[in-house]
Amino acid sequence: MLQVPYLRENKEAAIAGLAKRNHLDARERVEQILLLDDLRKSVQTELDNKLARANQIAKEIGELFKSGKASEANLLKEETATIKEDSKLLEIKLTETEEAIRQILFTIPNIPAEPIPFGRGPEENITVERFGEIPVLHAEAQPHWDLAKKYDIIDFELGVKVTGAGFPFYKGKGARLQRGLINFFLERATAAGYTEYQAPLMVNADSGFGTGQLPDKEGQMYYMPEDQYYMIPTAEVPITNIFRDTIQKAEDFPIKACGYTPCFRREAGSYGKDVRGLNRLHQFDKVEIVQIAHPDTSYTLLEEMRNHVTSLLQELELPYRVLKLCGGDMGFASAFTYDMEVYSAAQEKWLEVSSTSNFEAFQSNRLKLRFREGDQKPRLAHTLNGSALALPRIVAALLENHQTPDGIRIPKALVPFCGFDLLN
């Protein structure tokens, strides 16, 4: 959530920055927020004056009673009663005004960082890095959904029977491959200084609001109305919310946390060839990395996180590219996002496997996540997160790119984690 003081001091720059998001015109909303904030200040000043007068009268009443001037004291008591009624009305008006500001702020996404280009969608993203050669497959090569059936490692039909489409069963070496990848990603994250958490798979609305899933992505999350819990769409939500309503010490930065969780997404509106096999699921596994950072160093840390993710892809021997997303393709809460995509040789297309983002203070403002530096007043920290990595499309690319006539070759770095070097 954007900060009102920032919008007041940088109104035109904020409006221009938001226009990077598919030419979003936020002028009317920003100006409405500033008008409401003027009203809020006016009401707050009037309320403060009323309360100050009430305190002054209380002292005067005490003195009058001491002096035996009861009639004059009683007249002031009448004024006090009027002030109390007026104050109640002003408090209601103040609360309503603050809520009106918040409701408009909820509709405004984060301002893209300075290097982010204008853009309407994926076609205007910028490739900033590319690694590896596109594999040339043998004549009988197959897409991963056929390989899964051939080697009896993923059962999509059984998932449909037990739950529905988008909830596959992994079995045998397929399950071991999943477990091996999770452990591989967690071990690499731990070696990079991340503290591992095992997080809840359900969160309350405050947590969803804190990281920006609510109200923006409410329709994409599974919701249990009886308990008012949401199934997590990513471990980012519970892990980042560990630090909600806290004041951290600047000397403890960066705070690095990671965790493996299943993730749950309704993926409403998804259809067609892009959802076949592992390309788009309702439940999938992912290891997430999160950092809480000083504003002065958050972009250096973003590059560190990007390098961490790409090092995993290199160890898995997968060709990849890194995209700097344009304003029109970024998530609601992000100020800067890198997408990492691996090449799926059998499908002959790029598959997104990670988004690594700097949210600057957007999430922190919602989370009330602040830090103190020396004797200075607490201020908002920066939050970052990234997928390191999401498994389904990684598995799809591993199966397709490393297939041979004799079976599917397991990358050397992964063998100790899954216990076999050939899937056949």
C-alpha positions in Angstrom: 0.0 0.0 0.0 1.4 3.4 -1.0 2.0 6.0 1.7 -0.1 9.2 1.7 2.9 11.5 2.6 4.8 10.1 -0.4 1.8 10.8 -2.7 1.5 14.3 -1.3 5.2 15.1 -1.8 5.6 13.3 -5.2 2.1 13.5 -6.7 3.1 14.0 -10.3 6.0 11.5 -10.2 3.7 8.9 -8.6 1.0 9.4 -11.3 3.7 9.2 -14.0 5.2 6.0 -12.5 1.8 4.3 -12.2 1.2 5.0 -15.9 3.9 2.4 -16.6 1.4 -0.2 -15.7 -0.4 -0.4 -19.0 -0.9 3.3 -19.0 -2.9 3.3 -15.8 -4.4 6.7 -15.1 -4.4 7.1 -11.3 -4.7 10.9 -11.2 -8.3 11.0 -10.0 -7.7 8.5 -7.2 -4.5 10.2 -6.1 -6.1 13.6 -6.0 -9.2 12.2 -4.1 -6.8 10.7 -1.5 -5.1 14.0 -1.0 -8.4 15.8 -0.6 -9.6 13.3 1.9 -6.3 13.6 3.7 -6.8 17.4 3.9 -10.2 16.7 5.5 -8.6 14.2 7.8 -6.1 16.7 9.0 -8.8 19.3 9.5 -11.0 16.9 11.5 -8.0 15.8 13.6 -7.1 19.4 14.4 -10.6 20.2 15.4 -10.8 17.1 17.6 -7.4 17.8 19.2 -8.6 21.4 20.0 -11.8 20.0 21.5 -9.9 17.5 23.7 -7.4 20.2 24.7 -10.3 22.5 25.7 -11.9 19.6 27.7 -8.6 19.1 29.6 -8.4 22.8 30.3 -12.0 22.9 31.5 -11.4 20.0 33.8 -8.6 21.9 35.5 -10.7 25.1 35.8 -13.6 23.1 37.3 -11.3 21.7 40.0 -10.1 25.2 40.8 -13.6 26.7 40.9 -14.8 24.0 43.3 -11.8 24.6 45.5 -12.7 28.3 45.5 -16.4 27.6 46.4 -17.6 28.7 43.0 -19.9 25.7 42.4 -22.3 27.5 40.1 -19.6 28.6 37.7 -18.1 25.1 37.9 -21.5 23.6 36.9 -21.7 25.9 33.9 -18.4 24.6 32.7 -19.6 21.1 33.2 -22.3 21.8 30.7 -19.7 22.9 28.2 -17.8 19.7 28.9 -20.8 17.6 28.0 -21.2 19.5 24.7 -17.5 19.0 23.9 -17.8 15.2 24.6 -20.7 14.9 22.2 -18.9 17.0 19.5 -15.8 14.9 20.1 -17.6 11.6 19.5 -19.0 12.9 16.2 -15.5 14.1 15.2 -14.0 10.7 16.1 -16.6 9.0 13.9 -15.9 11.4 11.0 -12.2 10.9 11.4 -12.5 7.1 11.3 -14.8 7.2 8.3 -12.3 9.5 6.5 -9.3 7.3 7.3 -11.2 4.3 6.1 -12.2 6.1 2.8 -8.5 6.8 2.2 -7.6 3.2 2.9 -10.3 1.9 0.5 -8.9 4.0 -2.3 -5.3 3.1 -1.5 -6.3 -0.6 -1.7 -7.1 -0.1 -5.4 -3.8 1.5 -6.4 -0.9 -0.9 -7.2 2.8 -0.3 -6.3 4.7 2.3 -8.3 7.2 0.6 -10.6 10.8 1.3 -9.9 12.7 3.8 -12.1 14.3 1.2 -14.4 11.0 -0.5 -15.1 9.8 0.2 -18.7 6.3 1.1 -19.8 4.5 -1.8 -21.1 1.1 -3.5 -21.6 2.0 -7.1 -21.2 4.6 -10.0 -21.6 5.5 -9.0 -25.2 7.2 -5.9 -23.8 9.3 -7.6 -21.1 13.1 -7.3 -21.6 15.5 -10.3 -21.7 18.5 -9.4 -19.4 20.2 -12.8 -19.3 20.3 -16.1 -21.1 22.1 -19.3 -20.3 22.5 -22.7 -21.9 21.8 -24.2 -25.3 18.4 -25.4 -26.4 18.6 -29.2 -26.3 18.1 -31.2 -29.5 15.9 -34.1 -28.7 16.0 -37.6 -30.2 13.4 -38.5 -32.8 11.1 -40.3 -30.4 11.1 -37.5 -27.8 7.8 -36.8 -26.0 6.2 -34.1 -23.9 6.3 -34.5 -20.1 2.7 -35.7 -19.8 3.4 -38.7 -22.1 6.7 -39.3 -20.3 4.9 -39.3 -17.0 2.6 -42.1 -18.2 5.4 -44.0 -19.9 7.5 -44.2 -16.8 4.5 -44.4 -14.4 5.7 -41.5 -12.3 2.7 -39.0 -12.4 -0.9 -39.9 -12.6 -3.1 -37.1 -13.8 -6.2 -39.2 -14.2 -6.1 -40.5 -10.6 -5.9 -36.9 -9.4 -9.0 -36.1 -11.4 -10.8 -39.1 -9.8 -9.8 -38.2 -6.2 -10.0 -34.4 -6.4 -10.2 -32.8 -9.8 -8.1 -31.5 -12.7 -4.9 -29.8 -11.5 -4.3 -32.1 -8.5 -1.9 -34.9 -9.8 -0.5 -37.9 -7.9 3.2 -38.4 -8.0 4.3 -42.0 -7.5 7.4 -44.1 -7.3 10.4 -42.3 -8.7 8.2 -39.4 -9.5 7.5 -38.8 -5.8 11.2 -39.3 -5.0 12.1 -36.8 -7.7 9.7 -34.3 -6.1 11.1 -34.9 -2.6 14.7 -34.7 -3.9 14.1 -31.4 -5.6 12.5 -29.9 -2.5 15.5 -31.0 -0.4 17.9 -29.8 -3.0 16.3 -26.3 -3.0 16.1 -26.1 0.8 19.8 -27.2 1.2 21.0 -24.6 -1.2 18.9 -21.9 0.5 20.2 -22.9 3.9 23.8 -22.7 2.5 23.0 -19.2 1.3 22.1 -18.0 4.8 18.3 -18.4 4.8 16.6 -19.7 8.0 14.2 -22.5 7.1 10.6 -22.3 8.4 7.8 -24.9 8.2 4.8 -22.6 7.8 1.0 -23.1 8.1 -0.8 -23.8 4.9 -3.8 -21.6 5.9 -3.7 -17.9 6.8 -6.2 -15.4 8.1 -7.4 -12.3 6.2 -4.9 -10.0 7.9 -2.0 -12.1 6.5 -3.5 -12.0 3.0 -3.9 -8.3 3.3 -0.4 -7.8 4.6 1.4 -9.2 1.6 -1.1 -7.8 -1.0 -3.1 -10.9 -1.9 -6.2 -9.3 -0.5 -8.2 -7.7 -1.8 -6.4 -7.9 -5.2 -6.3 -11.7 -5.6 -9.2 -12.8 -3.5 -10.8 -14.7 -6.3 -7.7 -16.7 -6.9 -7.4 -18.2 -3.4 -9.3 -21.1 -1.9 -11.4 -19.8 1.0 -13.1 -21.6 3.9 -15.9 -19.3 5.0 -16.7 -21.1 8.2 -13.3 -20.5 9.7 -12.4 -17.5 7.5 -9.1 -18.9 6.5 -7.4 -18.9 3.1 -5.3 -21.7 1.6 -1.9 -20.1 0.9 -1.1 -19.3 -2.8 2.6 -19.2 -1.9 4.8 -19.5 1.2 5.6 -15.8 0.8 2.3 -15.1 2.6 2.9 -16.9 5.9 6.7 -16.3 6.0 6.6 -12.6 5.3 3.8 -12.2 7.9 6.1 -13.6 10.5 7.4 -10.0 10.6 4.0 -8.3 10.7 3.6 -5.6 13.4 7.3 -5.7 14.4 10.1 -3.3 14.7 13.4 -4.8 13.6 16.9 -3.7 14.3 18.8 -2.3 11.3 21.9 -4.2 12.4 20.0 -7.5 11.9 19.4 -6.8 8.2 19.1 -8.6 5.9 16.8 -11.1 7.5 16.6 -14.1 5.3 13.9 -16.8 5.6 12.9 -19.7 3.4 10.4 -22.5 3.5 8.8 -25.3 1.5 5.0 -25.5 1.2 2.4 -26.9 -1.1 0.7 -23.9 -2.8 -3.0 -23.7 -3.7 -4.4 -21.6 -6.5 -7.8 -21.6 -8.1 -6.4 -20.4 -11.5 -9.9 -19.3 -12.5 -10.2 -18.7 -16.2 -7.2 -20.9 -17.1 -7.9 -23.2 -20.1 -6.4 -24.7 -23.2 -3.0 -26.1 -24.1 -1.2 -23.9 -21.5 -2.8 -25.9 -18.7 -1.9 -29.4 -19.9 0.2 -31.7 -17.7 2.2 -29.8 -15.1 2.0 -26.4 -16.9 -0.7 -25.0 -14.5 -1.9 -26.8 -11.4 -4.3 -26.0 -8.5 -1.9 -27.6 -6.0 1.9 -27.6 -6.4 5.1 -27.6 -4.4 7.5 -24.7 -4.1 10.4 -23.4 -2.0 10.2 -19.7 -1.3 13.0 -17.3 -0.2 12.1 -14.0 1.6 14.3 -11.1 2.7 13.5 -8.2 5.0 16.0 -5.5 4.1 17.2 -1.9 4.7 15.9 0.4 1.9 19.5 1.3 1.0 20.5 -2.3 0.1 17.3 -3.9 -1.1 18.2 -3.7 -4.8 21.6 -5.2 -4.2 19.9 -8.0 -2.4 17.4 -8.4 -5.3 20.4 -9.1 -7.6 21.7 -11.6 -5.0 18.4 -13.4 -5.0 18.3 -13.5 -8.8 21.8 -15.0 -8.9 20.7 -17.6 -6.3 17.8 -18.7 -8.4 19.8 -18.9 -11.6 22.5 -20.9 -9.9 19.9 -23.6 -9.1 18.9 -23.6 -12.8 22.5 -24.0 -13.8 23.0 -26.9 -11.5 19.9 -28.6 -12.9 21.4 -28.1 -16.4 18.4 -26.3 -17.7 18.6 -23.5 -20.4 17.0 -20.4 -19.0 16.4 -16.7 -19.6 15.8 -13.9 -17.1 13.2 -11.2 -18.0 12.8 -7.8 -16.5 9.1 -7.3 -16.4 7.5 -4.2 -17.9 5.1 -2.2 -15.8 2.0 -3.8 -17.4 3.1 -7.4 -16.6 4.2 -6.9 -12.9 2.2 -8.1 -9.9 0.0 -5.6 -8.0 2.5 -5.2 -5.1 5.8 -5.4 -6.9 8.1 -2.4 -7.7 10.6 -4.6 -9.7 10.3 -8.2 -10.8 12.6 -10.6 -12.6 10.9 -13.7 -14.1 13.1 -16.8 -14.7 11.9 -19.0 -17.5 13.3 -22.5 -18.6 13.0 -23.9 -22.1 10.7 -26.8 -22.5 12.2 -28.7 -25.4 9.4 -31.1 -26.2 6.8 -28.3 -26.0 9.1 -25.8 -27.7 8.3 -22.9 -25.4 9.5 -21.0 -22.4 8.0 -21.8 -19.0 8.1 -19.4 -16.1 9.5 -21.1 -13.0 10.3 -18.2 -10.7 9.4 -14.6 -10.0 11.9 -12.6 -7.8 10.6 -9.3 -6.7 11.4 -6.2 -4.6 8.2 -4.7 -3.1 10.1 -1.8 -1.5 7.9 -0.5 1.3 4.5 -1.5 -0.3 4.0 -4.7 1.7 5.7 -3.2 4.8 3.2 -0.4 5.0 0.4 -2.9 5.1 2.3 -5.2 7.5 3.4 -2.3 9.8 6.9 -3.8 9.4 9.4 -1.2 10.5 13.0 -1.0 11.6 15.0 1.3 13.9 18.4 2.6 13.1 20.2 3.9 16.2 18.2 6.6 17.9 16.2 7.4 14.7 12.4 7.2 14.4 11.3 3.7 13.1 10.7 3.6 9.4 9.4 1.1 6.9 11.6 -1.8 5.8 11.8 -3.3 2.3 10.5 -6.8 1.6 11.7 -9.1 -1.2 10.7 -12.6 -2.2 11.4 -15.2 -4.9 10.5 -18.7 -6.0 13.6 -20.9 -5.5 12.0 -22.8 -7.0 8.4 -23.9 -8.1 8.5 -27.6 -8.9 5.9 -28.4 -11.6 7.5 -26.7 -14.6 11.0 -27.6 -13.4 9.9 -31.2 -13.4 8.3 -30.8 -16.8 11.6 -29.3 -18.2 13.8 -31.9 -16.5 11.7 -34.8 -18.0 11.6 -33.3 -21.5 15.1 -31.8 -21.8 17.0 -34.7 -20.2 15.1 -37.5 -21.9 17.2 -40.1 -23.8 16.2 -43.3 -25.6 17.3 -45.2 -22.5 15.4 -43.0 -19.9 15.5 -39.6 -18.3 18.9 -38.5 -17.1 19.0 -36.9 -13.7 21.4 -33.9 -13.3 24.6 -34.7 -11.3 23.8 -32.1 -8.6 20.4 -33.7 -8.0 21.4 -37.4 -7.8 22.4 -37.3 -4.1 18.9 -35.9 -3.2 16.7 -38.3 -5.2 18.9 -41.4 -5.1 19.0 -42.4 -8.7 20.7 -41.1 -11.9 18.4 -42.4 -14.5 14.6 -42.5 -14.5 13.5 -45.5 -16.5 
